[in-house]
Amino acid sequence: LYNQSVHGMAIEKGEMGAAVCTDCHGDHSLQLANDSTSLIYKYNVPKTCGQCHGDVTEVYEKSVHGKALAEKLPNAPVCTDCHSEHNILPPENKASTVSGANISKTTCPRCHSEVYLSQKYGIISQRKTPYLDSYHGVASRAGVTLVANCSSCHGYHDILPSSDPSSSINKNNLQKTCGKCHPNAGENFANGSVHPIQSHRKNMVAYYVARFYVFMIIAVIGGMLVHNAIIMFRYVREKYR
């Protein structure tokens, strides 16, 4: 896995500054991952990665995830939760956990569609399905790699709550955020909800409307087939006579 990763491929190209086993695990002072002195202990991972990616670590520490880790919340995501461990791949690789195709389907939903975490920390869950049903989600499922995903709007390492003036999803910054893909976006462009969570009542209405449409499709197409079958039967019968 390491040999196929960005670090392994960099070493193979002769870039001796790329991370090897001892950079992350240590050398003579190897400890298990559940040991608080270990370099790969959950709360030490950002610092370990920061040996090479210090600028990214600084940004991460100011984000909602970094602050959650600083509070010692056991479910706070660290570098390896999003990028994986030994098989870290570049975003342009379709198999990468941070590729445009996987961020909104698996990587972010792993926590943000988890009922237990939502109830424990009071975060809004079930964002995945509404997103996948949206314009962006449908395009993503169709294989469009340039369409907006979670990180396109929320950021990567600098994810901040919408109440923060610096957040990319703060109401005062939405026009600029949407404008990255939609240059002509006006003030009202982002007024709608991007991934609305429908109420039970709305879901019931949608359910019955969908069932009505299915019934009508079956009735219309089925009626047409029966109608044509009768005509064909009459034609064949007359031809036979």
N, C-alpha and C positions, 0 to 999 in steps of 0.2 A: 504493500500500500504506500509506504514511504517513497519507494523508488518511482512510483507513478505520480507523486504529488509535486506541487510547485517547488518545494524544497529539494526533493530528490532529483528532479529534472535540472534544477539549477546547479547542483553538485556535479551532475553528469556533464554539464556544459563547462565545468571548470570554475564556477563561481564559488570559491572557497569560503566566502563570507556567509553563505546560506546556512541555515540551521541544520544541525545534525543531532543525533540521539542525545549526546551529552549536553547540548545547549538547553534542552528542555527538561531532561531527566536528572541532570547532574552527572558527576563522574564517580568519585569515591564515596560521596555522601548520598548515595541513592536511597530514597525512602519510598514507602508505599503511598499511593494516591490519597489515602485517608489519613495520612500523617500530616499534621499542621505545618511541619517544617519542610515538607516535600515541595519541590518546584512545581509539581503538577497537582498539588492540593487545590481544590476548587477556588478558594479565595486568593490563591497565589498565581493562578493562571494568567490574568491580565499583566501582572508584573513580569512574569516569565516571558510572555510574548513581547512585552515592552522592551526587552533587552535589544530587540531588533526593530520593533515597531512602536517606539516610544511616542511618536506624534499621534498615532492612532489610540494608544492607551490613554493619553491625556484627554482626548475627545470623549472616549468611552466613559471615563470616570465621571464626567459631568452629565452624562445621559441618565435617563430613568433606570436603565439596566445597571449602570455603574453605581448609582446612588443606592439602588436596592442591594447590590453586592456589599457595599460599604456598611450597610445595616445588618449584614450577615444573614440575609434572607436566603435560605437554602435553595430556593427555586429560581433565583436570579440567574439569567443566562450570562455565560462568559464566552470568550473567544471560541472555544472548542464546541460549544453548543450550536453555534451557527456555521462555523467553518469546518467542523469535524476535527479529528485529532491527527492521525498519521496520513490520511488520504486527502489532504487539503488541495483542492483544485481551483484553477482560476475561474472567475465568473463567466467567461465566455464558453467554458466547457459545459455541455448540456447535463453532464452527470454531477456537476458541482452543486453543493447544497445552497450556494449563494448565486446560482444562475437565475436569470430572469424567469425561467420556466418553473423553478422549484421554490423560490422564495415564498410566493403566495399559496402554493399548493401544499407544501410540507414543512418547510423550515419555520416560518412564523406561526402557522396553525398548531404546531406541536405544543406550544404553550397557550396561545390565544384562542384555541378551540377546546381547551381542556377544562371540563366542568369543575373539577376539583380546585384547580388554580384560580378559576374565576370566582368561585365562592369564597376561597380562602383570602384572596387579596382584593376582592371587589372590583376586578377589571372586567370590562365588557367582553364577553366571549361571542362565539358564533359569527365572527367576521368573515370567515372563509367562504361559506356558502353564498351570502349576498354578494361578495366580491366576484365569485366565479360566475354568478348569474348576471353581473353588470356588463356594460359595454367592454370594459377593459378585460374582465374575466373571460368573457366569451372569445375575445380575440386571442387571449393567452392560451385558452384550450385549443384554439384552432392552429396554434403553432407560431403565432406572431411574437417574436422575441423582443421587439422594441416597445411593446405596449407597457403602460404603467403597472407596477406591482407595489407591494407594501413599501419597499424602500424608496421607491420613486417619490412618494409623498411624505413619508415619515422620516426619511433619512436612513443612513446605515449605522454608523457608530454614534452619531450625535442625536439619537432619538430623544425628543423632549415632549412633555405634555402640551396639549393645545393651549393651556393657560399661560405658558411661558412665552413672553414676547419674542424670544429668539427661535421658537419652534417653527418648523416649516409648515405646520398645519394650524398655526395660530390664525385666527380669522383675518388679521391684517396682512398676513403673508401668503394667503391662499392664492391670490391672483398671480403672484410671482411664482409660486410652486407649480400651479397649473400651466403657467406661461412657459415653463421649460419645454413642454411638449406642444402647447397651444399658444403660439406667439401673440395671437390676436385676442386672447382671453380678456374679457372686460371684468368690471367689478362684480357683476351678477353671475359670472360664469360658474363660480364654485359655491353658489348659494345652496344648491341641492345637496342632499345627503349622498355621500359616495357609496357607503355600504350600510343602508338602513336595516335596522332590525325590526321586522314587521311584528305587529301585535297579534295576539291569538285571533282576534276578531277579523283582522285584515287577512290573516292566513286562511280563515274559514271562507271568506268571500272569494279569495283567490282559488281555493279548493273547488268551490261549486262552479265558478266561472270556467275553470279548466275542465271540469267534468262535463259542463254544458258544451264546450267546444269539441271535446272528444266525441260526445254523442252526436253532434251535428255533422262532424266529419264522417263518422261511420254511417249516419243516416243518408247523407248526400252521396258519398261515394258508393255506399252499399246499394242505395236506390238506383243509382246510375248503372251499376253492374247488373242488378236484377232486371232493369228496364232493357238493357242491351241483350241480356240473355233471352228474354221473352221474344224480342225481335228476331234474334238469330234462330231461336227454336221455330218460330213461325216461318221464317225463310227456308230453313232446312225441310220442314214438313211439306211446304208447298212445292219445293224442288223435288222432293221424293215422290209426291203425287204426280 
